[in-house]
Amino acid sequence: MIARLDQLTLNDWISLLCGDLTVLQGGDASEEELLRLSAKLINEYKQIAAPAQAAHDLSDAEDNQKARHKERCLLICDLLCEFGRCSEAKDVLAELDVNVSRLDTDEKVRNEVKGLLDMARYDIEAMEQEQTKKLKKADPVNIRKSMYSEIAYVMTTLRMSFNPNELNAAIYANLVRQCEIRMKQLAKMKSMMPMF
């Protein structure tokens, strides 16, 4: 089974981005394992080709996990309140960095928990809707068009030609990165040139 980016050709990489997990040749691997491996390879690619995007994606994933963790903690608080253990729920709220000094009655604790739980659910739903929008944009036809445009851009910018059936995805990721660096350098040079 393919486990590294350098084991995929650029054409196989494009197919993987389009959702074809068979390029990973995981005959005995479950779909879940292949999806996990695919996510790992996509992250590896982004770390090479677009480190800023990789950091942004990692931050988004972290925010998603934090929101889900907060929701679970608030569900526990809600259950504690239902069982009349509002003081314990208040302790959990304090662990979540909620200012509990004004929560001097059980009713205020219950209301705070309900309000925070509604906000956490709203945040999670907003994140899920944003993810759904991204997935809708990422249909195979658009992915292929985007990748072919990027390949043409890289070839033109770096003044080179390569065969997508022979070039591996890790080298291509590095070429994309070099292209971005070169374009930033050119932009700096143009901004430093005197205007006549």
C-alpha positions as a Markdown table, in Angstrom:
| # | Residue | x | y | z |
|---|---|---|---|---|
| 1 | Met | 0.0 | 0.0 | 0.0 |
| 2 | Ile | 1.2 | 3.5 | -0.8 |
| 3 | Ala | 2.1 | 5.4 | 2.4 |
| 4 | Arg | 4.2 | 8.3 | 1.1 |
| 5 | Leu | 3.7 | 11.1 | -1.3 |
| 6 | Asp | 6.8 | 10.3 | -3.3 |
| 7 | Gln | 5.2 | 6.9 | -4.2 |
| 8 | Leu | 2.4 | 8.6 | -6.2 |
| 9 | Thr | 2.8 | 9.9 | -9.7 |
| 10 | Leu | 1.3 | 13.4 | -10.3 |
| 11 | Asn | -1.6 | 11.8 | -12.3 |
| 12 | Asp | -2.3 | 9.4 | -9.4 |
| 13 | Trp | -2.1 | 12.4 | -7.0 |
| 14 | Ile | -4.8 | 14.2 | -9.0 |
| 15 | Ser | -7.0 | 11.0 | -9.0 |
| 16 | Leu | -6.6 | 10.8 | -5.2 |
| 17 | Leu | -7.6 | 14.4 | -4.9 |
| 18 | Cys | -10.7 | 13.5 | -6.9 |
| 19 | Gly | -11.6 | 10.8 | -4.4 |
| 20 | Asp | -10.1 | 7.7 | -6.1 |
| 21 | Leu | -8.7 | 5.8 | -3.2 |
| 22 | Thr | -7.8 | 2.8 | -5.4 |
| 23 | Val | -4.5 | 4.6 | -6.3 |
| 24 | Leu | -3.3 | 3.8 | -2.8 |
| 25 | Gln | -3.5 | 0.1 | -3.7 |
| 26 | Gly | -5.0 | -0.9 | -0.4 |
| 27 | Gly | -6.7 | -4.2 | -1.3 |
| 28 | Asp | -7.0 | -5.4 | 2.2 |
| 29 | Ala | -7.3 | -1.9 | 3.9 |
| 30 | Ser | -10.6 | -0.7 | 5.0 |
| 31 | Glu | -12.1 | 2.5 | 3.5 |
| 32 | Glu | -11.6 | 4.2 | 6.8 |
| 33 | Glu | -7.9 | 3.4 | 6.7 |
| 34 | Leu | -7.6 | 4.6 | 3.1 |
| 35 | Leu | -9.4 | 7.9 | 4.0 |
| 36 | Arg | -7.1 | 8.4 | 6.9 |
| 37 | Leu | -4.1 | 7.8 | 4.7 |
| 38 | Ser | -5.5 | 10.1 | 2.0 |
| 39 | Ala | -5.9 | 12.9 | 4.6 |
| 40 | Lys | -2.3 | 12.3 | 5.8 |
| 41 | Leu | -1.0 | 12.5 | 2.2 |
| 42 | Ile | -3.0 | 15.7 | 1.5 |
| 43 | Asn | -1.6 | 17.3 | 4.6 |
| 44 | Glu | 1.9 | 16.2 | 3.7 |
| 45 | Tyr | 1.5 | 17.8 | 0.3 |
| 46 | Lys | 0.1 | 21.0 | 1.7 |
| 47 | Gln | 3.0 | 21.2 | 4.2 |
| 48 | Ile | 5.5 | 21.2 | 1.3 |
| 49 | Ala | 3.6 | 23.2 | -1.4 |
| 50 | Ala | 1.7 | 25.6 | 0.8 |
| 51 | Pro | 2.8 | 25.7 | 4.4 |
| 52 | Ala | 0.6 | 28.7 | 5.3 |
| 53 | Gln | -2.5 | 26.8 | 4.0 |
| 54 | Ala | -1.5 | 23.7 | 6.0 |
| 55 | Ala | -1.2 | 25.8 | 9.2 |
| 56 | His | -4.6 | 27.4 | 8.5 |
| 57 | Asp | -6.2 | 23.9 | 7.9 |
| 58 | Leu | -4.6 | 22.7 | 11.1 |
| 59 | Ser | -5.9 | 25.7 | 13.0 |
| 60 | Asp | -9.4 | 25.0 | 11.6 |
| 61 | Ala | -9.3 | 21.4 | 12.6 |
| 62 | Glu | -8.1 | 22.4 | 16.1 |
| 63 | Asp | -11.0 | 24.9 | 16.4 |
| 64 | Asn | -13.4 | 22.2 | 15.3 |
| 65 | Gln | -12.1 | 19.8 | 18.0 |
| 66 | Lys | -12.2 | 22.4 | 20.7 |
| 67 | Ala | -15.9 | 23.3 | 19.8 |
| 68 | Arg | -16.9 | 19.6 | 20.0 |
| 69 | His | -15.0 | 19.1 | 23.3 |
| 70 | Lys | -16.8 | 22.2 | 24.7 |
| 71 | Glu | -20.1 | 20.9 | 23.6 |
| 72 | Arg | -19.5 | 17.5 | 25.3 |
| 73 | Cys | -18.5 | 19.3 | 28.5 |
| 74 | Leu | -21.6 | 21.4 | 28.4 |
| 75 | Leu | -23.7 | 18.3 | 27.8 |
| 76 | Ile | -22.2 | 16.9 | 31.0 |
| 77 | Cys | -23.0 | 20.2 | 32.8 |
| 78 | Asp | -26.6 | 20.0 | 31.5 |
| 79 | Leu | -26.9 | 16.5 | 32.9 |
| 80 | Leu | -25.4 | 17.5 | 36.2 |
| 81 | Cys | -28.0 | 20.3 | 36.5 |
| 82 | Glu | -30.8 | 17.9 | 35.7 |
| 83 | Phe | -29.7 | 15.7 | 38.6 |
| 84 | Gly | -29.5 | 18.7 | 40.9 |
| 85 | Arg | -25.8 | 18.9 | 41.0 |
| 86 | Cys | -25.4 | 22.5 | 39.8 |
| 87 | Ser | -22.4 | 23.2 | 42.0 |
| 88 | Glu | -20.5 | 20.4 | 40.1 |
| 89 | Ala | -21.7 | 21.8 | 36.8 |
| 90 | Lys | -20.4 | 25.2 | 38.0 |
| 91 | Asp | -17.0 | 23.6 | 38.6 |
| 92 | Val | -16.9 | 22.3 | 35.1 |
| 93 | Leu | -17.8 | 25.7 | 33.7 |
| 94 | Ala | -14.9 | 27.2 | 35.7 |
| 95 | Glu | -12.6 | 24.7 | 34.0 |
| 96 | Leu | -14.0 | 25.9 | 30.7 |
| 97 | Asp | -12.8 | 29.5 | 31.7 |
| 98 | Val | -16.4 | 30.7 | 32.2 |
| 99 | Asn | -16.7 | 33.5 | 34.8 |
| 100 | Val | -18.8 | 31.7 | 37.4 |
| 101 | Ser | -18.7 | 34.5 | 40.0 |
| 102 | Arg | -22.1 | 35.8 | 39.0 |
| 103 | Leu | -23.6 | 32.3 | 39.0 |
| 104 | Asp | -24.8 | 32.3 | 42.6 |
| 105 | Thr | -28.1 | 30.3 | 42.1 |
| 106 | Asp | -28.9 | 27.0 | 40.6 |
| 107 | Glu | -31.2 | 28.7 | 38.1 |
| 108 | Lys | -28.4 | 31.0 | 36.9 |
| 109 | Val | -26.1 | 28.0 | 36.4 |
| 110 | Arg | -28.8 | 26.2 | 34.4 |
| 111 | Asn | -29.4 | 29.2 | 32.2 |
| 112 | Glu | -25.7 | 29.7 | 31.6 |
| 113 | Val | -25.3 | 26.1 | 30.7 |
| 114 | Lys | -28.2 | 26.2 | 28.3 |
| 115 | Gly | -27.0 | 29.4 | 26.7 |
| 116 | Leu | -23.4 | 28.2 | 26.3 |
| 117 | Leu | -24.6 | 24.8 | 24.9 |
| 118 | Asp | -26.8 | 26.6 | 22.3 |
| 119 | Met | -23.8 | 28.8 | 21.3 |
| 120 | Ala | -21.5 | 25.7 | 21.0 |
| 121 | Arg | -24.0 | 23.9 | 18.8 |
| 122 | Tyr | -24.4 | 27.0 | 16.6 |
| 123 | Asp | -20.6 | 27.2 | 16.2 |
| 124 | Ile | -20.4 | 23.5 | 15.3 |
| 125 | Glu | -23.2 | 23.9 | 12.8 |
| 126 | Ala | -21.5 | 26.9 | 11.2 |
| 127 | Met | -18.2 | 25.0 | 10.9 |
| 128 | Glu | -20.0 | 22.0 | 9.3 |
| 129 | Gln | -21.8 | 24.3 | 6.8 |
| 130 | Glu | -18.4 | 25.8 | 5.8 |
| 131 | Gln | -16.9 | 22.4 | 5.4 |
| 132 | Thr | -19.9 | 21.3 | 3.2 |
| 133 | Lys | -19.4 | 24.4 | 1.0 |
| 134 | Lys | -15.7 | 23.5 | 0.5 |
| 135 | Leu | -16.7 | 19.9 | -0.4 |
| 136 | Lys | -19.2 | 21.0 | -2.9 |
| 137 | Lys | -16.6 | 23.2 | -4.6 |
| 138 | Ala | -14.2 | 20.2 | -4.6 |
| 139 | Asp | -16.0 | 18.1 | -7.2 |
| 140 | Pro | -13.6 | 16.0 | -9.5 |
| 141 | Val | -14.2 | 18.2 | -12.6 |
| 142 | Asn | -13.2 | 21.4 | -10.7 |
| 143 | Ile | -10.2 | 19.6 | -9.1 |
| 144 | Arg | -8.9 | 18.4 | -12.4 |
| 145 | Lys | -9.3 | 21.8 | -14.0 |
| 146 | Ser | -7.6 | 23.5 | -11.1 |
| 147 | Met | -4.7 | 21.0 | -11.1 |
| 148 | Tyr | -4.2 | 21.3 | -14.9 |
| 149 | Ser | -4.1 | 25.0 | -14.6 |
| 150 | Glu | -1.6 | 24.8 | -11.8 |
| 151 | Ile | 0.6 | 22.4 | -13.7 |
| 152 | Ala | 0.6 | 24.8 | -16.7 |
| 153 | Tyr | 1.4 | 27.7 | -14.4 |
| 154 | Val | 4.3 | 25.8 | -12.7 |
| 155 | Met | 5.7 | 24.7 | -16.1 |
| 156 | Thr | 5.5 | 28.3 | -17.5 |
| 157 | Thr | 6.9 | 30.0 | -14.4 |
| 158 | Leu | 9.8 | 27.6 | -13.9 |
| 159 | Arg | 10.3 | 27.2 | -17.7 |
| 160 | Met | 10.3 | 23.5 | -17.6 |
| 161 | Ser | 8.3 | 20.5 | -18.8 |
| 162 | Phe | 7.5 | 17.3 | -17.1 |
| 163 | Asn | 5.3 | 14.2 | -17.6 |
| 164 | Pro | 2.6 | 13.8 | -15.0 |
| 165 | Asn | 2.8 | 10.0 | -15.4 |
| 166 | Glu | 6.5 | 10.1 | -14.4 |
| 167 | Leu | 6.9 | 13.0 | -11.9 |
| 168 | Asn | 6.1 | 12.0 | -8.3 |
| 169 | Ala | 3.8 | 14.1 | -6.2 |
| 170 | Ala | 6.4 | 15.0 | -3.6 |
| 171 | Ile | 8.7 | 16.6 | -6.3 |
| 172 | Tyr | 5.7 | 18.3 | -7.8 |
| 173 | Ala | 4.8 | 19.8 | -4.4 |
| 174 | Asn | 8.3 | 21.1 | -4.1 |
| 175 | Leu | 8.1 | 22.6 | -7.6 |
| 176 | Val | 4.8 | 24.4 | -6.6 |
| 177 | Arg | 6.6 | 25.8 | -3.5 |
| 178 | Gln | 9.6 | 27.0 | -5.6 |
| 179 | Cys | 7.2 | 28.6 | -8.0 |
| 180 | Glu | 5.5 | 30.5 | -5.2 |
| 181 | Ile | 8.9 | 31.6 | -3.8 |
| 182 | Arg | 10.0 | 32.8 | -7.2 |
| 183 | Met | 6.8 | 34.8 | -7.8 |
| 184 | Lys | 7.2 | 36.5 | -4.4 |
| 185 | Gln | 10.8 | 37.4 | -5.2 |
| 186 | Leu | 9.7 | 38.8 | -8.5 |
| 187 | Ala | 6.9 | 40.8 | -6.9 |
| 188 | Lys | 9.5 | 42.3 | -4.4 |
| 189 | Met | 11.8 | 43.2 | -7.2 |
| 190 | Lys | 9.1 | 45.0 | -9.1 |
| 191 | Ser | 8.0 | 47.0 | -6.1 |
| 192 | Met | 11.6 | 48.0 | -5.5 |
| 193 | Met | 12.1 | 49.2 | -9.1 |
| 194 | Pro | 11.9 | 53.0 | -9.6 |
| 195 | Met | 9.0 | 54.3 | -11.6 |
| 196 | Phe | 10.0 | 56.6 | -14.5 |
